[in-house]
Amino acid sequence: MVDWQTNFYPVCNQVHEVGLFELSSDARPRGKGWWRSTWSVSDPVKSAAMKVVRLKRSQFDHHAYFRTRIEAVSMEKLTASPHVVSMFGFCALTMVVELGEGLLEDFIPRRHPNYVARLEVARDLAEGLRDIDSLDYPNSTKPTLAHNDIKWGNLVMVDGHPKWNDFNDAVLMRWNKTRPCDFHMKQHDEPYRAPERTDDSSKSFDPILADIYTFGNILIYLRTNKDIWYETKTRDDLPMEQIEERQARGELPYIPSDRWKSTDTAVQSLLWATVGAVQTKPEERLTSHELTEALSTSLSWVKEGKNVSQSELKQLFSKKVAK
């Protein structure tokens, strides 16, 4: 492990100064997750959001405190990234963080979509994922942090910019000389999970590459307004059993053929980025660095008005094999 993974700095006095209940006239509920709720509050400097444990979900045990510490050290270390929500302080199971306008998904209009704006969102999120993966650069090129819970509910809009949030399921990665140490985690049934994340907790996987696959769900939604493994005939998500069977056969998530007929470079870029992220074999997926570079290049082509062929985009979003 690297040093920052073992150090955390609670600031309980400052957190208590925020005064959620004493300033109840200023406090407003902003949302809730499975085990925490979020309130907007006014601290002595600026508006902020306070994450507090939901009493009906509360488990004041080692695991709960550990998850909060993981999130705190991760967000503190990522303070320099403009694509990650800033943390102002934490104590026990409570955190004070940057206040957002709401979930990012609510700012993505479903009707009359602007695909250039959606491509910019994809680029910004890819840059944020790259920041997470390269946390120790230039001291090390080995990833030491994986988000491990990529979904729309963990992405927020802050001052008009999409940002990564919620690191309480993050993985602090360890390495041997050549590869990441084995990571084991039992996974809940979720249609966007990577195929290597099975219910068999004895099997290990690389959480960095698993993050890329789940990021593919964000990319495909930006293009289609549908989640990954969406069944067009029934207009619903496929059952997990069918998803696992298709993944076992090496199949990619279904993208209707009419989606490929568009000549809009922004539209096609989102599709090819999705294909590059959701490859069944982890080693064949694009890295966050490769996705960032490809999305940035395609966005510049769009803004320049360059005529781009399908083959050029396919090559741009193809895995580069080292010679």
C-alpha positions as YAML, in Angstrom:
chain: A
units: angstrom
residues:
- id: 1
  name: MET
  ca: [0.00, 0.00, 0.00]
- id: 2
  name: VAL
  ca: [1.05, 3.60, -0.50]
- id: 3
  name: ASP
  ca: [1.22, 6.02, 2.42]
- id: 4
  name: TRP
  ca: [-1.92, 8.04, 1.67]
- id: 5
  name: GLN
  ca: [-4.06, 4.89, 1.79]
- id: 6
  name: THR
  ca: [-3.35, 4.47, 5.51]
- id: 7
  name: ASN
  ca: [-3.72, 8.08, 6.63]
- id: 8
  name: PHE
  ca: [-7.00, 9.85, 7.32]
- id: 9
  name: TYR
  ca: [-7.70, 13.14, 9.04]
- id: 10
  name: PRO
  ca: [-11.11, 13.59, 10.71]
- id: 11
  name: VAL
  ca: [-11.99, 17.18, 11.62]
- id: 12
  name: CYS
  ca: [-14.87, 16.67, 14.02]
- id: 13
  name: ASN
  ca: [-14.84, 20.18, 15.48]
- id: 14
  name: GLN
  ca: [-15.27, 21.76, 12.05]
- id: 15
  name: VAL
  ca: [-17.98, 19.28, 11.07]
- id: 16
  name: HIS
  ca: [-19.91, 20.02, 14.27]
- id: 17
  name: GLU
  ca: [-19.71, 23.74, 13.54]
- id: 18
  name: VAL
  ca: [-21.86, 23.27, 10.46]
- id: 19
  name: GLY
  ca: [-24.82, 22.58, 12.75]
- id: 20
  name: LEU
  ca: [-27.35, 20.68, 10.67]
- id: 21
  name: PHE
  ca: [-30.03, 20.81, 13.34]
- id: 22
  name: GLU
  ca: [-29.21, 24.18, 14.87]
- id: 23
  name: LEU
  ca: [-29.49, 25.75, 11.40]
- id: 24
  name: SER
  ca: [-32.59, 23.77, 10.50]
- id: 25
  name: SER
  ca: [-34.11, 26.77, 8.72]
- id: 26
  name: ASP
  ca: [-31.21, 26.62, 6.23]
- id: 27
  name: ALA
  ca: [-30.98, 22.85, 5.97]
- id: 28
  name: ARG
  ca: [-32.71, 21.23, 3.02]
- id: 29
  name: PRO
  ca: [-32.94, 17.56, 2.02]
- id: 30
  name: ARG
  ca: [-31.15, 16.99, -1.30]
- id: 31
  name: GLY
  ca: [-31.37, 13.25, -1.77]
- id: 32
  name: LYS
  ca: [-30.68, 9.89, -0.24]
- id: 33
  name: GLY
  ca: [-28.82, 6.73, -1.02]
- id: 34
  name: TRP
  ca: [-29.18, 3.28, 0.45]
- id: 35
  name: TRP
  ca: [-27.48, 4.10, 3.76]
- id: 36
  name: ARG
  ca: [-27.01, 7.89, 3.82]
- id: 37
  name: SER
  ca: [-29.06, 11.01, 3.15]
- id: 38
  name: THR
  ca: [-27.73, 14.33, 1.88]
- id: 39
  name: TRP
  ca: [-28.68, 17.78, 3.16]
- id: 40
  name: SER
  ca: [-27.72, 21.22, 1.94]
- id: 41
  name: VAL
  ca: [-26.41, 23.36, 4.79]
- id: 42
  name: SER
  ca: [-24.64, 26.66, 5.31]
- id: 43
  name: ASP
  ca: [-21.19, 26.52, 6.85]
- id: 44
  name: PRO
  ca: [-19.21, 29.61, 7.90]
- id: 45
  name: VAL
  ca: [-17.75, 29.98, 4.40]
- id: 46
  name: LYS
  ca: [-20.15, 28.71, 1.72]
- id: 47
  name: SER
  ca: [-23.07, 26.43, 1.04]
- id: 48
  name: ALA
  ca: [-22.20, 22.77, 1.33]
- id: 49
  name: ALA
  ca: [-23.78, 19.35, 1.43]
- id: 50
  name: MET
  ca: [-23.75, 17.16, 4.51]
- id: 51
  name: LYS
  ca: [-23.97, 13.39, 4.16]
- id: 52
  name: VAL
  ca: [-25.43, 11.78, 7.27]
- id: 53
  name: VAL
  ca: [-26.28, 8.18, 7.99]
- id: 54
  name: ARG
  ca: [-29.93, 7.13, 7.67]
- id: 55
  name: LEU
  ca: [-30.97, 5.83, 11.06]
- id: 56
  name: LYS
  ca: [-33.00, 2.94, 9.69]
- id: 57
  name: ARG
  ca: [-29.94, 1.79, 7.74]
- id: 58
  name: SER
  ca: [-27.37, 2.62, 10.38]
- id: 59
  name: GLN
  ca: [-24.85, 0.03, 11.45]
- id: 60
  name: PHE
  ca: [-22.33, 1.62, 13.76]
- id: 61
  name: ASP
  ca: [-19.72, -1.03, 13.17]
- id: 62
  name: HIS
  ca: [-16.20, -1.28, 11.80]
- id: 63
  name: HIS
  ca: [-17.40, -1.73, 8.22]
- id: 64
  name: ALA
  ca: [-19.49, 1.45, 8.27]
- id: 65
  name: TYR
  ca: [-16.64, 3.55, 9.66]
- id: 66
  name: PHE
  ca: [-14.22, 1.94, 7.23]
- id: 67
  name: ARG
  ca: [-16.39, 2.89, 4.22]
- id: 68
  name: THR
  ca: [-16.52, 6.51, 5.37]
- id: 69
  name: ARG
  ca: [-12.75, 6.62, 5.85]
- id: 70
  name: ILE
  ca: [-12.24, 5.14, 2.36]
- id: 71
  name: GLU
  ca: [-14.41, 7.88, 0.86]
- id: 72
  name: ALA
  ca: [-12.73, 10.60, 2.91]
- id: 73
  name: VAL
  ca: [-9.15, 9.71, 1.98]
- id: 74
  name: SER
  ca: [-10.12, 9.19, -1.68]
- id: 75
  name: MET
  ca: [-11.91, 12.52, -2.08]
- id: 76
  name: GLU
  ca: [-9.21, 14.37, -0.12]
- id: 77
  name: LYS
  ca: [-6.54, 12.94, -2.39]
- id: 78
  name: LEU
  ca: [-8.58, 13.93, -5.48]
- id: 79
  name: THR
  ca: [-9.05, 17.56, -4.40]
- id: 80
  name: ALA
  ca: [-6.98, 18.82, -7.34]
- id: 81
  name: SER
  ca: [-9.26, 17.19, -9.90]
- id: 82
  name: PRO
  ca: [-11.94, 19.53, -11.31]
- id: 83
  name: HIS
  ca: [-14.01, 16.44, -12.15]
- id: 84
  name: VAL
  ca: [-14.43, 15.09, -8.60]
- id: 85
  name: VAL
  ca: [-16.65, 16.55, -5.84]
- id: 86
  name: SER
  ca: [-14.51, 18.33, -3.23]
- id: 87
  name: MET
  ca: [-14.61, 17.24, 0.41]
- id: 88
  name: PHE
  ca: [-14.42, 19.85, 3.17]
- id: 89
  name: GLY
  ca: [-14.25, 17.52, 6.17]
- id: 90
  name: PHE
  ca: [-15.54, 14.37, 7.81]
- id: 91
  name: CYS
  ca: [-16.12, 12.87, 11.24]
- id: 92
  name: ALA
  ca: [-17.21, 9.30, 12.00]
- id: 93
  name: LEU
  ca: [-20.04, 8.58, 9.52]
- id: 94
  name: THR
  ca: [-20.66, 12.19, 8.48]
- id: 95
  name: MET
  ca: [-19.10, 14.10, 5.59]
- id: 96
  name: VAL
  ca: [-19.28, 17.72, 4.43]
- id: 97
  name: VAL
  ca: [-18.75, 18.06, 0.69]
- id: 98
  name: GLU
  ca: [-19.23, 20.43, -2.22]
- id: 99
  name: LEU
  ca: [-22.88, 21.25, -2.91]
- id: 100
  name: GLY
  ca: [-24.17, 20.27, -6.33]
- id: 101
  name: GLU
  ca: [-27.28, 21.28, -8.24]
- id: 102
  name: GLY
  ca: [-28.48, 17.70, -8.43]
- id: 103
  name: LEU
  ca: [-27.87, 14.36, -10.11]
- id: 104
  name: LEU
  ca: [-26.20, 14.63, -13.51]
- id: 105
  name: GLU
  ca: [-28.86, 12.41, -15.11]
- id: 106
  name: ASP
  ca: [-31.51, 15.06, -14.40]
- id: 107
  name: PHE
  ca: [-29.55, 17.54, -16.51]
- id: 108
  name: ILE
  ca: [-29.42, 15.27, -19.57]
- id: 109
  name: PRO
  ca: [-32.58, 16.12, -21.57]
- id: 110
  name: ARG
  ca: [-34.17, 13.03, -23.11]
- id: 111
  name: ARG
  ca: [-35.98, 14.89, -25.86]
- id: 112
  name: HIS
  ca: [-34.16, 16.75, -28.63]
- id: 113
  name: PRO
  ca: [-30.73, 15.72, -27.30]
- id: 114
  name: ASN
  ca: [-27.68, 17.83, -28.02]
- id: 115
  name: TYR
  ca: [-25.09, 15.16, -28.81]
- id: 116
  name: VAL
  ca: [-22.18, 17.59, -28.89]
- id: 117
  name: ALA
  ca: [-23.02, 18.55, -25.29]
- id: 118
  name: ARG
  ca: [-23.34, 14.86, -24.42]
- id: 119
  name: LEU
  ca: [-19.95, 14.16, -25.98]
- id: 120
  name: GLU
  ca: [-18.49, 16.92, -23.80]
- id: 121
  name: VAL
  ca: [-20.04, 15.26, -20.73]
- id: 122
  name: ALA
  ca: [-18.50, 11.93, -21.77]
- id: 123
  name: ARG
  ca: [-15.10, 13.60, -22.25]
- id: 124
  name: ASP
  ca: [-15.28, 15.33, -18.86]
- id: 125
  name: LEU
  ca: [-16.29, 12.13, -17.06]
- id: 126
  name: ALA
  ca: [-13.51, 10.19, -18.81]
- id: 127
  name: GLU
  ca: [-11.02, 12.83, -17.63]
- id: 128
  name: GLY
  ca: [-12.33, 12.37, -14.10]
- id: 129
  name: LEU
  ca: [-11.97, 8.60, -14.30]
- id: 130
  name: ARG
  ca: [-8.43, 9.11, -15.62]
- id: 131
  name: ASP
  ca: [-7.69, 11.33, -12.62]
- id: 132
  name: ILE
  ca: [-8.91, 8.57, -10.31]
- id: 133
  name: ASP
  ca: [-6.82, 5.94, -12.08]
- id: 134
  name: SER
  ca: [-3.65, 8.06, -12.12]
- id: 135
  name: LEU
  ca: [-3.85, 9.37, -8.58]
- id: 136
  name: ASP
  ca: [-0.16, 8.81, -7.80]
- id: 137
  name: TYR
  ca: [1.24, 10.07, -11.10]
- id: 138
  name: PRO
  ca: [4.09, 11.06, -11.63]
- id: 139
  name: ASN
  ca: [5.42, 9.15, -8.63]
- id: 140
  name: SER
  ca: [3.86, 5.97, -9.95]
- id: 141
  name: THR
  ca: [1.96, 4.84, -13.03]
- id: 142
  name: LYS
  ca: [0.23, 2.04, -11.13]
- id: 143
  name: PRO
  ca: [-3.44, 2.71, -10.25]
- id: 144
  name: THR
  ca: [-4.02, 2.77, -6.50]
- id: 145
  name: LEU
  ca: [-7.72, 3.67, -6.45]
- id: 146
  name: ALA
  ca: [-10.81, 2.32, -8.23]
- id: 147
  name: HIS
  ca: [-14.26, 3.87, -7.86]
- id: 148
  name: ASN
  ca: [-16.01, 0.48, -7.88]
- id: 149
  name: ASP
  ca: [-19.56, 1.89, -7.94]
- id: 150
  name: ILE
  ca: [-20.02, 3.68, -11.25]
- id: 151
  name: LYS
  ca: [-23.67, 4.51, -11.95]
- id: 152
  name: TRP
  ca: [-25.83, 7.53, -12.67]
- id: 153
  name: GLY
  ca: [-26.77, 7.93, -9.02]
- id: 154
  name: ASN
  ca: [-23.12, 8.68, -8.19]
- id: 155
  name: LEU
  ca: [-22.63, 11.46, -10.74]
- id: 156
  name: VAL
  ca: [-23.65, 15.03, -9.91]
- id: 157
  name: MET
  ca: [-23.71, 18.44, -11.55]
- id: 158
  name: VAL
  ca: [-21.71, 21.16, -9.76]
- id: 159
  name: ASP
  ca: [-21.68, 24.70, -11.15]
- id: 160
  name: GLY
  ca: [-22.58, 23.35, -14.58]
- id: 161
  name: HIS
  ca: [-19.85, 20.69, -14.61]
- id: 162
  name: PRO
  ca: [-20.32, 16.91, -14.25]
- id: 163
  name: LYS
  ca: [-18.43, 15.43, -11.30]
- id: 164
  name: TRP
  ca: [-17.73, 12.04, -9.76]
- id: 165
  name: ASN
  ca: [-19.16, 11.48, -6.30]
- id: 166
  name: ASP
  ca: [-19.66, 8.76, -3.66]
- id: 167
  name: PHE
  ca: [-16.44, 6.83, -3.06]
- id: 168
  name: ASN
  ca: [-17.63, 4.76, -0.08]
- id: 169
  name: ASP
  ca: [-17.31, 1.54, -2.12]
- id: 170
  name: ALA
  ca: [-13.93, 2.52, -3.57]
- id: 171
  name: VAL
  ca: [-11.06, 0.04, -3.67]
- id: 172
  name: LEU
  ca: [-7.64, 0.98, -2.32]
- id: 173
  name: MET
  ca: [-5.49, -1.11, -4.62]
- id: 174
  name: ARG
  ca: [-2.29, -2.88, -3.72]
- id: 175
  name: TRP
  ca: [0.35, -4.17, -6.10]
- id: 176
  name: ASN
  ca: [3.03, -6.79, -6.25]
- id: 177
  name: LYS
  ca: [5.98, -6.21, -8.56]
- id: 178
  name: THR
  ca: [4.11, -6.70, -11.84]
- id: 179
  name: ARG
  ca: [0.34, -6.72, -11.32]
- id: 180
  name: PRO
  ca: [-2.43, -5.65, -8.94]
- id: 181
  name: CYS
  ca: [-3.02, -7.91, -5.98]
- id: 182
  name: ASP
  ca: [-6.10, -10.10, -6.24]
- id: 183
  name: PHE
  ca: [-9.34, -8.39, -5.31]
- id: 184
  name: HIS
  ca: [-12.40, -10.35, -4.22]
- id: 185
  name: MET
  ca: [-15.88, -8.95, -3.82]
- id: 186
  name: LYS
  ca: [-19.31, -10.50, -3.96]
- id: 187
  name: GLN
  ca: [-21.43, -8.52, -6.41]
- id: 188
  name: HIS
  ca: [-25.13, -7.73, -6.28]
- id: 189
  name: ASP
  ca: [-27.24, -8.41, -9.36]
- id: 190
  name: GLU
  ca: [-26.83, -5.30, -11.48]
- id: 191
  name: PRO
  ca: [-27.20, -5.29, -15.27]
- id: 192
  name: TYR
  ca: [-24.30, -2.86, -15.75]
- id: 193
  name: ARG
  ca: [-21.73, -4.86, -13.80]
- id: 194
  name: ALA
  ca: [-18.65, -6.20, -15.56]
- id: 195
  name: PRO
  ca: [-18.89, -9.89, -16.55]
- id: 196
  name: GLU
  ca: [-15.85, -10.81, -14.44]
- id: 197
  name: ARG
  ca: [-17.69, -9.57, -11.33]
- id: 198
  name: THR
  ca: [-19.65, -12.68, -10.49]
- id: 199
  name: ASP
  ca: [-21.55, -13.81, -7.41]
- id: 200
  name: ASP
  ca: [-18.60, -16.11, -6.68]
- id: 201
  name: SER
  ca: [-16.60, -14.03, -4.21]
- id: 202
  name: SER
  ca: [-13.68, -16.46, -4.49]
- id: 203
  name: LYS
  ca: [-12.87, -15.17, -7.99]
- id: 204
  name: SER
  ca: [-10.61, -12.15, -8.26]
- id: 205
  name: PHE
  ca: [-10.79, -9.34, -10.80]
- id: 206
  name: ASP
  ca: [-9.15, -6.02, -11.63]
- id: 207
  name: PRO
  ca: [-11.47, -3.25, -10.34]
- id: 208
  name: ILE
  ca: [-9.88, -0.66, -12.65]
- id: 209
  name: LEU
  ca: [-10.92, -2.59, -15.76]
- id: 210
  name: ALA
  ca: [-14.29, -3.41, -14.20]
- id: 211
  name: ASP
  ca: [-14.83, 0.34, -13.77]
- id: 212
  name: ILE
  ca: [-14.28, 0.83, -17.49]
- id: 213
  name: TYR
  ca: [-17.05, -1.65, -18.30]
- id: 214
  name: THR
  ca: [-19.54, 0.03, -15.97]
- id: 215
  name: PHE
  ca: [-18.54, 3.42, -17.40]
- id: 216
  name: GLY
  ca: [-19.74, 1.97, -20.69]
- id: 217
  name: ASN
  ca: [-23.27, 2.06, -19.26]
- id: 218
  name: ILE
  ca: [-22.93, 5.83, -18.86]
- id: 219
  name: LEU
  ca: [-21.66, 6.16, -22.43]
- id: 220
  name: ILE
  ca: [-24.42, 4.07, -23.99]
- id: 221
  name: TYR
  ca: [-27.08, 6.03, -22.11]
- id: 222
  name: LEU
  ca: [-25.65, 9.30, -23.42]
- id: 223
  name: ARG
  ca: [-26.24, 7.98, -26.95]
- id: 224
  name: THR
  ca: [-29.44, 5.95, -26.64]
- id: 225
  name: ASN
  ca: [-31.24, 7.16, -23.47]
- id: 226
  name: LYS
  ca: [-31.26, 3.47, -22.49]
- id: 227
  name: ASP
  ca: [-29.19, 1.55, -19.98]
- id: 228
  name: ILE
  ca: [-26.84, -1.24, -20.95]
- id: 229
  name: TRP
  ca: [-28.47, -4.60, -21.83]
- id: 230
  name: TYR
  ca: [-31.77, -2.88, -22.56]
- id: 231
  name: GLU
  ca: [-34.15, -5.16, -24.47]
- id: 232
  name: THR
  ca: [-35.90, -3.15, -27.18]
- id: 233
  name: LYS
  ca: [-38.69, -5.70, -27.72]
- id: 234
  name: THR
  ca: [-39.90, -5.70, -24.12]
- id: 235
  name: ARG
  ca: [-38.76, -2.13, -23.37]
- id: 236
  name: ASP
  ca: [-37.16, -3.33, -20.17]
- id: 237
  name: ASP
  ca: [-33.84, -4.51, -18.82]
- id: 238
  name: LEU
  ca: [-32.96, -8.10, -19.59]
- id: 239
  name: PRO
  ca: [-33.11, -10.58, -16.68]
- id: 240
  name: MET
  ca: [-29.71, -11.12, -15.08]
- id: 241
  name: GLU
  ca: [-29.73, -14.79, -16.12]
- id: 242
  name: GLN
  ca: [-29.92, -13.82, -19.81]
- id: 243
  name: ILE
  ca: [-27.28, -11.13, -19.37]
- id: 244
  name: GLU
  ca: [-24.88, -13.62, -17.76]
- id: 245
  name: GLU
  ca: [-25.52, -16.16, -20.53]
- id: 246
  name: ARG
  ca: [-24.75, -13.59, -23.23]
- id: 247
  name: GLN
  ca: [-21.65, -12.39, -21.39]
- id: 248
  name: ALA
  ca: [-20.46, -15.99, -21.06]
- id: 249
  name: ARG
  ca: [-20.74, -16.33, -24.85]
- id: 250
  name: GLY
  ca: [-18.63, -13.20, -25.26]
- id: 251
  name: GLU
  ca: [-21.48, -11.10, -26.62]
- id: 252
  name: LEU
  ca: [-21.45, -7.33, -26.39]
- id: 253
  name: PRO
  ca: [-24.50, -5.37, -25.24]
- id: 254
  name: TYR
  ca: [-27.02, -4.97, -28.04]
- id: 255
  name: ILE
  ca: [-26.99, -1.71, -29.94]
- id: 256
  name: PRO
  ca: [-29.84, -1.46, -32.50]
- id: 257
  name: SER
  ca: [-28.57, -1.31, -36.07]
- id: 258
  name: ASP
  ca: [-30.41, 1.95, -36.78]
- id: 259
  name: ARG
  ca: [-28.19, 3.65, -34.17]
- id: 260
  name: TRP
  ca: [-25.23, 3.17, -36.50]
- id: 261
  name: LYS
  ca: [-26.90, 4.88, -39.47]
- id: 262
  name: SER
  ca: [-26.36, 8.38, -38.16]
- id: 263
  name: THR
  ca: [-23.68, 10.41, -39.92]
- id: 264
  name: ASP
  ca: [-23.29, 12.69, -36.89]
- id: 265
  name: THR
  ca: [-19.71, 12.38, -35.63]
- id: 266
  name: ALA
  ca: [-20.74, 13.11, -32.03]
- id: 267
  name: VAL
  ca: [-23.32, 10.31, -32.14]
- id: 268
  name: GLN
  ca: [-20.91, 7.82, -33.66]
- id: 269
  name: SER
  ca: [-18.16, 8.78, -31.20]
- id: 270
  name: LEU
  ca: [-20.40, 7.87, -28.26]
- id: 271
  name: LEU
  ca: [-21.20, 4.51, -29.86]
- id: 272
  name: TRP
  ca: [-17.58, 3.62, -30.60]
- id: 273
  name: ALA
  ca: [-16.54, 4.75, -27.12]
- id: 274
  name: THR
  ca: [-19.17, 2.40, -25.69]
- id: 275
  name: VAL
  ca: [-17.86, -0.51, -27.77]
- id: 276
  name: GLY
  ca: [-14.32, 0.23, -26.58]
- id: 277
  name: ALA
  ca: [-15.43, 0.16, -22.94]
- id: 278
  name: VAL
  ca: [-17.73, -2.88, -22.79]
- id: 279
  name: GLN
  ca: [-15.51, -5.55, -24.28]
- id: 280
  name: THR
  ca: [-16.09, -8.88, -22.53]
- id: 281
  name: LYS
  ca: [-12.39, -9.55, -22.01]
- id: 282
  name: PRO
  ca: [-10.99, -6.96, -19.56]
- id: 283
  name: GLU
  ca: [-7.64, -6.67, -21.32]
- id: 284
  name: GLU
  ca: [-9.40, -5.66, -24.57]
- id: 285
  name: ARG
  ca: [-11.11, -2.63, -23.04]
- id: 286
  name: LEU
  ca: [-9.82, 0.88, -23.52]
- id: 287
  name: THR
  ca: [-8.19, 2.41, -20.46]
- id: 288
  name: SER
  ca: [-9.47, 5.66, -18.99]
- id: 289
  name: HIS
  ca: [-6.44, 7.38, -20.52]
- id: 290
  name: GLU
  ca: [-7.24, 5.98, -23.97]
- id: 291
  name: LEU
  ca: [-10.91, 6.89, -23.66]
- id: 292
  name: THR
  ca: [-10.03, 10.43, -22.62]
- id: 293
  name: GLU
  ca: [-7.66, 10.89, -25.55]
- id: 294
  name: ALA
  ca: [-10.10, 9.42, -28.09]
- id: 295
  name: LEU
  ca: [-13.11, 11.40, -26.81]
- id: 296
  name: SER
  ca: [-11.07, 14.62, -26.74]
- id: 297
  name: THR
  ca: [-9.90, 14.03, -30.31]
- id: 298
  name: SER
  ca: [-13.38, 13.25, -31.62]
- id: 299
  name: LEU
  ca: [-14.81, 16.30, -29.83]
- id: 300
  name: SER
  ca: [-12.21, 18.53, -31.47]
- id: 301
  name: TRP
  ca: [-13.12, 17.00, -34.87]
- id: 302
  name: VAL
  ca: [-16.78, 17.80, -34.23]
- id: 303
  name: LYS
  ca: [-16.07, 21.41, -33.29]
- id: 304
  name: GLU
  ca: [-13.80, 21.82, -36.33]
- id: 305
  name: GLY
  ca: [-16.55, 20.48, -38.59]
- id: 306
  name: LYS
  ca: [-14.25, 17.77, -39.92]
- id: 307
  name: ASN
  ca: [-15.75, 15.03, -42.07]
- id: 308
  name: VAL
  ca: [-14.89, 11.78, -40.32]
- id: 309
  name: SER
  ca: [-15.47, 8.28, -41.65]
- id: 310
  name: GLN
  ca: [-16.66, 5.28, -39.67]
- id: 311
  name: SER
  ca: [-13.30, 3.61, -40.19]
- id: 312
  name: GLU
  ca: [-11.48, 6.62, -38.72]
- id: 313
  name: LEU
  ca: [-13.68, 6.57, -35.62]
- id: 314
  name: LYS
  ca: [-13.33, 2.81, -35.29]
- id: 315
  name: GLN
  ca: [-9.56, 3.16, -35.41]
- id: 316
  name: LEU
  ca: [-9.62, 6.06, -32.94]
- id: 317
  name: PHE
  ca: [-11.53, 4.00, -30.35]
- id: 318
  name: SER
  ca: [-9.63, 0.75, -30.95]
- id: 319
  name: LYS
  ca: [-7.33, -0.75, -28.37]
- id: 320
  name: LYS
  ca: [-3.73, 0.11, -29.19]
- id: 321
  name: VAL
  ca: [-1.53, -2.95, -28.90]
- id: 322
  name: ALA
  ca: [2.05, -2.30, -27.83]
- id: 323
  name: LYS
  ca: [4.59, -3.51, -30.36]
...
